[in-house]
Amino acid sequence: MNYKLQTIPNYPVSLRETPLQTLKGINCTGIKFYAPYLTPHTSYLIPFSAGIRKGFRYLLLSAFCLFSSCLTVSLTGGSINPNAKTAFVATFPNNASLINPNLSQEFTQSLKDIIQSQTPLTIVDVRNADYAFEGAITQYNISPIALQGNDIAAMNRLTISVRVSFKNKLEENLNFEQTFTRYSDYSSALNFTNIETGLMQEIVTAITEDIYNRAFVNW
């Protein structure tokens, strides 16, 4: 991750005369404080002198409170209630008219994986978890697009839709029910059987990311 270096303004030059150390070949003075969650990709060079030590200690204590106890932050920037510990993901049955036998398991596991990898939550098998995801796959459809002059489609589109019911036990105002839809286009010259698994996984990943963002990032 690349950081840009900013110097706290409005300090007399005399306060910045104490050398700190060389950081990655750059001679710096003061104390370098990283705050990526406050201002992404930014670090602050705070001049160090006896007169501002107390203020710096207060800044460190405030930062510690923010990052350790006041708020739990997911790895992608989404906020998680600090009292939340568990999440439940029900198996999403495939109720689409066209059935892919692997889709239900693939989608359910993908949603569990993104929650486990991006949050501190533990996946449990009880519906009375702090967060609960339920629903069903409602569409798995192949349709022609980009018709040519002879009415033969040059491209086809695979579309998947999933209906999701999200329950937030700790903040019920954040509950929602929503249908998420994504698609992927492919050349009609290709054998669908040979590329179906890859297309399905691509779409499933996109949908689970949308669901995660809706539940935890409030997009």
RAKA-V213707 format. One record per backbone hydrogen bond with DSSP energy under -1.0 kcal/mol. NH is the residue of the N-H (numbers start at 0). CO is the residue of the C=O. If there is no record, write none. Layout:
nh;co
NH;CO
NH;CO
This chain:
nh;co
3;40
5;42
7;44
14;11
15;12
19;27
22;25
25;22
27;20
30;45
32;43
34;41
38;34
41;38
42;3
43;32
44;5
45;30
51;48
55;51
56;52
57;53
58;54
59;55
60;56
61;57
62;58
63;59
64;60
65;61
66;62
67;63
68;64
69;64
73;77
74;117
76;73
78;215
79;71
83;80
86;121
87;130
89;132
94;136
102;99
105;101
106;102
107;103
108;104
109;105
110;106
111;107
112;108
113;109
114;110
115;111
116;112
117;113
118;114
121;84
123;86
130;85
131;166
132;87
133;164
135;162
136;92
137;160
138;160
140;158
142;156
144;154
147;151
150;147
153;145
154;144
155;185
156;142
157;183
158;140
159;181
160;138
161;179
162;135
163;177
164;133
165;175
166;131
168;129
173;170
174;171
175;165
177;163
179;161
181;159
183;157
185;155
187;153
189;186
193;190
195;191
198;194
199;195
200;196
201;197
202;198
203;199
204;200
205;201
206;202
207;203
208;204
209;205
210;206
211;207
212;208
213;209
214;210
215;211
216;212
218;212
